[in-house]
């Protein structure tokens, strides 16, 4: 650990010296919600935060998979796939922020540490190395399906509980983005030749 500044050094530096190596107390535990005047019950906000954090963890992993495959894709369609995977990854990053902000709006704590995310996700872990392109795309497609199954279930239950804001985010953003991206991926897995020979 770096040496602490002496009293004399602090005096010489003045108030511009950053306070380094600070550690604070946890002021809100993960899984707890604070009370905000949102017109939603404690139980509803707790449930919504729990479901959102699961979707958030899966979305963070999907984003990481998109970036990994964007870097590792190869072959005749490299350029097109490289750009598409990067675009999809950027769209997932936007979703991550929207989901996390919704958790915070409800008074919860959004999952943010990658190690915590790995504990919560239901998306299967990819190999550390590089797979063939169809396997990469199929893996992404399966991750979308994990998110979509959960999102459809969450949207219905959260809607029934009266949390219209979370329901809207889940349907309008999470479901629609993932469905569209899944369509694009699925069309790359159709068994048709790049060129037709007569």
C-alpha positions as CSV (number, residue, x, y, z in Angstrom):
1,X,0.0,0.0,0.0
2,X,1.4,3.5,-0.8
3,X,2.8,5.5,2.0
4,X,0.3,7.9,3.6
5,X,1.2,11.6,3.3
6,X,2.8,13.1,6.3
7,X,1.0,16.0,8.1
8,X,3.6,18.4,6.7
9,X,3.0,17.2,3.1
10,X,-0.7,17.7,3.6
11,X,-0.2,21.2,4.9
12,X,2.1,22.0,2.0
13,X,-0.3,20.6,-0.6
14,X,-3.3,22.2,0.9
15,X,-6.9,21.4,0.1
16,X,-6.1,20.2,-3.5
17,X,-4.7,16.8,-2.2
18,X,-7.2,14.0,-2.9
19,X,-8.2,11.9,0.0
20,X,-6.9,8.5,-1.2
21,X,-7.5,5.0,0.0
22,X,-10.9,5.6,1.5
23,X,-13.3,2.9,2.3
24,X,-16.9,3.5,3.2
25,X,-19.7,1.7,4.9
26,X,-22.4,0.1,2.7
27,X,-25.3,2.5,3.0
28,X,-27.9,0.3,1.2
29,X,-27.6,-3.5,0.7
30,X,-28.3,-5.2,-2.6
31,X,-31.9,-6.4,-2.6
32,X,-33.2,-3.6,-0.4
33,X,-35.4,-0.7,-1.7
34,X,-35.7,2.8,-0.4
35,X,-39.0,4.5,-0.2
36,X,-39.7,7.0,-3.0
37,X,-43.1,8.7,-3.6
38,X,-43.9,6.7,-6.7
39,X,-47.4,5.5,-5.9
40,X,-46.2,1.9,-5.9
41,X,-46.2,-0.5,-3.0
42,X,-43.0,-1.7,-1.3
43,X,-43.7,-5.3,-2.5
44,X,-44.2,-4.1,-6.1
45,X,-41.0,-2.2,-6.1
46,X,-39.1,-5.1,-4.5
47,X,-40.4,-7.5,-7.1
48,X,-39.7,-5.2,-10.0
49,X,-36.2,-4.5,-8.9
50,X,-35.5,-8.3,-8.5
51,X,-36.8,-9.0,-12.0
52,X,-35.0,-6.0,-13.5
53,X,-31.7,-7.0,-11.9
54,X,-31.9,-10.5,-13.4
55,X,-32.6,-9.0,-16.8
56,X,-29.8,-6.5,-16.2
57,X,-27.3,-9.2,-15.4
58,X,-28.3,-11.2,-18.5
59,X,-28.1,-8.0,-20.6
60,X,-24.6,-7.2,-19.3
61,X,-23.4,-10.7,-20.2
62,X,-25.1,-10.4,-23.7
63,X,-23.3,-7.1,-24.3
64,X,-20.0,-8.7,-23.3
65,X,-20.6,-11.6,-25.7
66,X,-21.4,-9.2,-28.5
67,X,-18.1,-7.3,-28.0
68,X,-16.2,-10.6,-27.8
69,X,-17.7,-12.0,-31.0
70,X,-17.3,-8.6,-32.7
71,X,-13.6,-8.9,-32.0
72,X,-13.2,-12.6,-32.9
73,X,-15.5,-13.0,-35.9
74,X,-13.8,-14.1,-39.1
75,X,-14.5,-15.4,-42.6
76,X,-16.0,-14.2,-45.8
77,X,-18.7,-12.1,-44.1
78,X,-16.3,-10.6,-41.5
79,X,-16.9,-6.9,-42.3
80,X,-20.7,-7.1,-42.2
81,X,-20.8,-9.2,-39.1
82,X,-18.1,-7.1,-37.4
83,X,-20.3,-4.0,-37.9
84,X,-23.6,-5.7,-37.0
85,X,-22.2,-7.2,-33.8
86,X,-20.8,-3.9,-32.7
87,X,-24.1,-2.1,-33.5
88,X,-26.0,-4.7,-31.5
89,X,-23.5,-4.5,-28.6
90,X,-24.0,-0.7,-28.5
91,X,-27.8,-1.1,-28.4
92,X,-27.4,-3.6,-25.5
93,X,-25.3,-1.0,-23.7
94,X,-28.1,1.5,-24.0
95,X,-30.5,-1.1,-22.5
96,X,-28.1,-1.7,-19.6
97,X,-28.2,1.9,-18.6
98,X,-32.0,2.1,-18.9
99,X,-32.6,-1.0,-16.9
100,X,-30.1,0.1,-14.2
101,X,-31.7,3.6,-14.0
102,X,-35.1,2.0,-13.6
103,X,-33.9,-0.1,-10.7
104,X,-32.5,3.1,-9.1
105,X,-35.7,5.0,-9.8
106,X,-37.7,2.3,-7.9
107,X,-35.3,2.7,-4.9
108,X,-33.2,-0.4,-5.5
109,X,-29.6,-1.1,-6.1
110,X,-28.6,-2.0,-9.7
111,X,-26.2,-4.9,-10.2
112,X,-23.0,-3.3,-11.5
113,X,-19.9,-5.3,-10.5
114,X,-19.1,-7.9,-13.2
115,X,-18.4,-10.6,-10.6
116,X,-21.9,-10.0,-9.1
117,X,-23.3,-10.0,-12.6
118,X,-21.7,-13.4,-13.3
119,X,-23.4,-14.8,-10.2
120,X,-26.9,-13.7,-11.2
121,X,-26.9,-14.3,-15.0
122,X,-28.7,-17.3,-16.5
123,X,-26.9,-16.9,-19.9
124,X,-24.5,-19.9,-20.2
125,X,-20.8,-19.1,-20.2
126,X,-19.0,-19.1,-23.5
127,X,-15.7,-20.8,-24.0
128,X,-12.6,-18.6,-23.3
129,X,-11.4,-19.1,-26.9
130,X,-12.7,-18.5,-30.3
131,X,-15.6,-20.5,-31.8
132,X,-16.6,-20.9,-35.4
133,X,-18.9,-18.1,-36.6
134,X,-22.2,-20.0,-36.7
135,X,-21.6,-21.2,-33.1
136,X,-20.9,-17.6,-32.0
137,X,-24.2,-16.4,-33.7
138,X,-26.1,-19.3,-32.3
139,X,-24.8,-18.6,-28.8
140,X,-25.9,-14.9,-29.1
141,X,-29.3,-16.1,-30.3
142,X,-29.7,-18.4,-27.3
143,X,-28.8,-15.6,-24.9
144,X,-31.5,-13.4,-26.5
145,X,-34.0,-16.2,-25.9
146,X,-33.0,-16.4,-22.3
147,X,-33.7,-12.7,-21.9
148,X,-36.9,-12.8,-23.9
149,X,-38.5,-15.7,-22.0
150,X,-37.8,-13.9,-18.7
151,X,-38.9,-10.5,-20.1
152,X,-42.2,-11.8,-21.3
153,X,-42.9,-13.4,-18.0
154,X,-41.8,-10.3,-16.0
155,X,-43.8,-7.9,-18.2
156,X,-47.0,-9.7,-17.5
157,X,-46.5,-10.1,-13.7
158,X,-45.1,-6.6,-13.3
159,X,-48.0,-5.2,-15.3
160,X,-50.5,-7.1,-13.1
161,X,-48.9,-5.5,-10.1
162,X,-49.4,-2.0,-11.5
163,X,-45.8,-1.0,-12.2
164,X,-46.6,0.6,-15.6
165,X,-43.1,2.2,-15.9
166,X,-41.2,-1.1,-15.6
167,X,-43.8,-2.9,-17.8
168,X,-43.3,-0.2,-20.5
169,X,-39.5,-0.5,-20.3
170,X,-39.7,-4.3,-20.5
171,X,-42.0,-4.4,-23.5
172,X,-41.0,-1.3,-25.4
173,X,-37.2,-1.5,-24.9
174,X,-36.0,-4.9,-23.7
175,X,-38.4,-7.1,-25.6
176,X,-38.5,-5.1,-28.8
177,X,-34.7,-4.6,-29.0
178,X,-34.0,-8.3,-28.3
179,X,-36.6,-9.6,-30.7
180,X,-35.2,-7.4,-33.5
181,X,-31.6,-8.4,-32.9
182,X,-32.6,-12.1,-32.7
183,X,-34.2,-11.8,-36.1
184,X,-31.0,-10.4,-37.6
185,X,-28.9,-13.1,-36.0
186,X,-31.3,-15.9,-37.1
187,X,-31.2,-14.8,-40.7
188,X,-27.4,-15.3,-40.7
189,X,-27.9,-18.9,-39.6
190,X,-30.1,-19.9,-42.6
191,X,-28.4,-22.5,-44.7
192,X,-28.2,-20.7,-48.0
193,X,-25.0,-20.3,-50.1
194,X,-23.4,-16.9,-50.5
195,X,-23.6,-17.2,-54.2
196,X,-25.9,-19.3,-56.4
197,X,-24.1,-21.5,-59.0
198,X,-26.1,-22.4,-62.2
